[in-house]
Amino acid sequence: MIIMKKNKFTVVGVGYVGLPLAVSLSKFAKVIGFDVNKKRIQNLRKHIDDTNEFKSNYLKKVKDLNYSFKTTEIKDSDIFFITVPTPINKKKKPDLKNLIDATKIVSRNLKKGSIIVYESTVFPGCTEEICLPLIEKISNLKYNKDFYLAYSPERINPGKSKFKLKNTVKIVGSSNKKILRYLKKIYQNICLKVHPVIDIKTAEAAKIIENTQRDINIALINEFSIIFKKMNLDINKILEAANTKWNFIKFEPGLVGGHCIGVDPYYLTYKLEKMNYKPKMILAGRKINDNMSKYVAKKILNDLKLTKPKKKKILILGATFKENCSDLRNSKIFDTIKFLEKKGIKVYLFDPLVPIEELKSFKGNIVKKLDRKNFYDAAVISVKHEEFIKLGIKKIRQNIKNKGLIFDLKSTFPNNQTDWHL
């Protein structure tokens, strides 16, 4: 085990990715969790994790981890880990503002011999083509002489999951073989295994194709779902049967959102289009998945035969992009909601995993508790939260008017207990 107590590490961005990394590193080194979000830092100092990845009692026991929003406190760090979000903009192009801002902050506090490790998802070449020139310009230091770069893509799975940092294989690519060996020793202390790669671009590319592959596979299943519904066949029964073959890879239909699967393919296609190559399969998969929200909304309107939509009330159960987490990033159910609202539907949103303050961005009706009997014309279960399973279909149906329908997008309950599923 490498001794790191004398080292000073800074994790820039302490959200879903950065906080678990900072907590893990603090077992072996002095760590500063830095974030420009003052409220986030203030809450973490009180041992409150808004992402619900860590309980308060656990954070209280963490030593050698301090939180700060002041750039003066991250000076003299030996290694900077940058774990800020990299979303897409309205035109579905990479939004690198957070990454560039973080790079500038680190560059102003860089010392000779320091290492910058990027964990944020980017397109191949971004670290050295966009971030590197900024670092050299601001710091006045020379690459591979005065400072070093590395890329180790995050593989965080938010919410209740058996896949956490400690049992995850970590990919690492670096600009220097010696630095690569050093980082391998560090990461070996906090994850299952380290997989070194030949260079930074290879590590960046590996991250991009992980989620692009999943996106295309889910798009295929979503299209299967649409096709088989036209044939009056049950996609779940078909998948169950097909999964008996040894080499069949099972995916489920659903709305594809979140900070990775619904975003990463656009980072790759952006880079490819800059190289005068227009990808076909990747964009086709994105088109299918992006259109699923509208497909669901149209199905709801059609099945309810809403001739007077302005008088109708629909309950949405689940605001997050996936089950058993509080992450709202790029949740596609909001696209479904917007479509319904444009038709005059009154939408009510209920998600017991998301704090009410977080839901305030939703300008509709927020439901704190399901206790309005025979009130809604329909319910849409958008994610398979354990809370909904515990609640039970009977309790949910009590809130629905007589002859009202339940649309179960993720087959949370058996098909004979709901009216429609993807």
KAJO-V291919 format. One record per residue. N is the residue number from 0. RES is the residue in one letter. NEAR is the number of other C-alpha atoms within 8 Angstrom. Layout:
n = [N:N]
res = [RES:RES]
near = [NEAR:NEAR]
This chain:
n = [0:1:2:3:4:5:6:7:8:9:10:11:12:13:14:15:16:17:18:19:20:21:22:23:24:25:26:27:28:29:30:31:32:33:34:35:36:37:38:39:40:41:42:43:44:45:46:47:48:49:50:51:52:53:54:55:56:57:58:59:60:61:62:63:64:65:66:67:68:69:70:71:72:73:74:75:76:77:78:79:80:81:82:83:84:85:86:87:88:89:90:91:92:93:94:95:96:97:98:99:100:101:102:103:104:105:106:107:108:109:110:111:112:113:114:115:116:117:118:119:120:121:122:123:124:125:126:127:128:129:130:131:132:133:134:135:136:137:138:139:140:141:142:143:144:145:146:147:148:149:150:151:152:153:154:155:156:157:158:159:160:161:162:163:164:165:166:167:168:169:170:171:172:173:174:175:176:177:178:179:180:181:182:183:184:185:186:187:188:189:190:191:192:193:194:195:196:197:198:199:200:201:202:203:204:205:206:207:208:209:210:211:212:213:214:215:216:217:218:219:220:221:222:223:224:225:226:227:228:229:230:231:232:233:234:235:236:237:238:239:240:241:242:243:244:245:246:247:248:249:250:251:252:253:254:255:256:257:258:259:260:261:262:263:264:265:266:267:268:269:270:271:272:273:274:275:276:277:278:279:280:281:282:283:284:285:286:287:288:289:290:291:292:293:294:295:296:297:298:299:300:301:302:303:304:305:306:307:308:309:310:311:312:313:314:315:316:317:318:319:320:321:322:323:324:325:326:327:328:329:330:331:332:333:334:335:336:337:338:339:340:341:342:343:344:345:346:347:348:349:350:351:352:353:354:355:356:357:358:359:360:361:362:363:364:365:366:367:368:369:370:371:372:373:374:375:376:377:378:379:380:381:382:383:384:385:386:387:388:389:390:391:392:393:394:395:396:397:398:399:400:401:402:403:404:405:406:407:408:409:410:411:412:413:414:415:416:417:418:419:420:421]
res = [M:I:I:M:K:K:N:K:F:T:V:V:G:V:G:Y:V:G:L:P:L:A:V:S:L:S:K:F:A:K:V:I:G:F:D:V:N:K:K:R:I:Q:N:L:R:K:H:I:D:D:T:N:E:F:K:S:N:Y:L:K:K:V:K:D:L:N:Y:S:F:K:T:T:E:I:K:D:S:D:I:F:F:I:T:V:P:T:P:I:N:K:K:K:K:P:D:L:K:N:L:I:D:A:T:K:I:V:S:R:N:L:K:K:G:S:I:I:V:Y:E:S:T:V:F:P:G:C:T:E:E:I:C:L:P:L:I:E:K:I:S:N:L:K:Y:N:K:D:F:Y:L:A:Y:S:P:E:R:I:N:P:G:K:S:K:F:K:L:K:N:T:V:K:I:V:G:S:S:N:K:K:I:L:R:Y:L:K:K:I:Y:Q:N:I:C:L:K:V:H:P:V:I:D:I:K:T:A:E:A:A:K:I:I:E:N:T:Q:R:D:I:N:I:A:L:I:N:E:F:S:I:I:F:K:K:M:N:L:D:I:N:K:I:L:E:A:A:N:T:K:W:N:F:I:K:F:E:P:G:L:V:G:G:H:C:I:G:V:D:P:Y:Y:L:T:Y:K:L:E:K:M:N:Y:K:P:K:M:I:L:A:G:R:K:I:N:D:N:M:S:K:Y:V:A:K:K:I:L:N:D:L:K:L:T:K:P:K:K:K:K:I:L:I:L:G:A:T:F:K:E:N:C:S:D:L:R:N:S:K:I:F:D:T:I:K:F:L:E:K:K:G:I:K:V:Y:L:F:D:P:L:V:P:I:E:E:L:K:S:F:K:G:N:I:V:K:K:L:D:R:K:N:F:Y:D:A:A:V:I:S:V:K:H:E:E:F:I:K:L:G:I:K:K:I:R:Q:N:I:K:N:K:G:L:I:F:D:L:K:S:T:F:P:N:N:Q:T:D:W:H:L]
near = [4:6:6:7:8:7:9:13:13:14:16:14:14:14:8:10:11:15:11:10:10:15:10:9:11:13:9:9:13:13:14:14:16:15:13:7:7:8:6:9:13:8:11:10:9:6:11:10:11:6:9:9:9:8:10:9:7:8:10:7:6:10:6:9:12:8:11:11:10:8:9:6:6:11:9:8:13:11:11:14:12:16:13:13:9:14:9:11:8:5:5:7:10:11:9:8:7:10:12:9:8:11:12:11:9:9:12:8:12:11:11:7:9:13:11:12:12:13:11:12:12:11:11:12:10:9:12:8:8:9:11:10:9:11:13:12:8:9:10:7:11:8:10:9:8:11:14:15:13:14:14:13:14:9:7:9:7:9:10:6:7:4:8:9:12:7:9:11:9:14:11:17:16:15:12:9:7:6:10:14:8:8:9:11:10:9:11:10:8:10:13:11:10:12:8:9:11:7:9:15:9:11:15:16:10:8:10:16:9:8:12:12:8:9:15:12:9:14:13:9:11:15:9:9:12:9:8:11:10:7:6:6:8:9:11:6:7:9:9:8:7:8:10:7:6:5:4:8:5:6:7:8:11:10:10:13:14:14:11:8:13:12:12:13:16:11:13:11:12:10:10:11:10:7:6:6:7:7:9:6:7:11:10:8:12:13:8:11:14:8:8:11:13:10:8:9:12:8:8:9:10:8:6:8:6:8:4:6:9:8:8:11:12:13:13:13:12:11:15:14:16:10:10:10:11:10:11:9:9:9:12:11:11:8:9:12:10:8:10:13:10:7:8:9:13:12:13:12:13:13:11:7:7:11:7:8:5:7:9:7:5:7:5:8:8:10:9:8:5:7:5:6:8:9:9:13:12:13:13:12:14:12:14:13:9:8:7:8:11:6:8:8:9:6:8:10:8:9:13:15:12:5:4:10:11:12:13:15:13:13:10:10:9:7:9:5:7:12:10:9:10:12]
